Structures are given as structure tokens and as C-alpha cells.
Amino acid sequence: MDGLSFLDTFSHVAKITTVLHILALATRGVLIHFAIGLSTNLLKMHFFMGSWRRRFTWSNLLGLLLRGSLV
């Protein structure tokens, strides 16, 4: 593109080698694979924490009811 230079635009933010490495990884799909794996793990953790929270809440609620603290 006429009038635009990498050194004028991005040199204050990133080195050219860093940008080239990220572009190379993105074209190979490494970043996409990492993002899919990360989102899968977060989804698993979300469901695990939800089931743990339900179990923990109901067991504490039952204990409070049996002791008469909640009535």
C-alpha cells in the first residue's frame, strides 16, 4: 500500500519478527487449536463448578434444616 510503512505504523508496538511469528502460527492453525482447547476446558470447568455448587448448597441447606437453624 502506498504511504503506509510497517516501521511507521507498528514499530512502537511490536517487532516485525513477533508479527511474522504470530501470522505463521495463525496460518498453521496452532492458535485456533489452542483457542478451541481452552474454550473446551473452560466449558468443562463451568459444568463441574455448577454441579459442585448445587451439591454443596443442598448438603449445607439440609444440614441447617436438620439442626433447626433455618426454621
CORURGI-V759258 format. One line per field, one symbol per residue. ss: DSSP state (A for helix, B for strand, O for the rest). phi: phi as a letter, one per 30 degrees, with the letter a starting at -180 (. if undefined). psi: psi as a letter, one per 30 degrees, with the letter a starting at -180 (. if undefined). Layout:
ss = ???
phi = ???
psi = ???
//
This chain:
ss = OOOOOAAAAOOOOOOAAAAAAAAAAAAAOAAAAAAAAAAAAAAAAAAAAAAAAAAAAAAAAAAAAAAOOOO
phi = .dicbdddccddcbddddddddddddddiddddddddddddddddddddddddddddddddddddddidcd
psi = kkfkkeeeefffelleeeeeeeeeeeffgeeeeeeeeeeeeeeeeeeeeeeeeeeeeeeeeeeeeefgff.
//
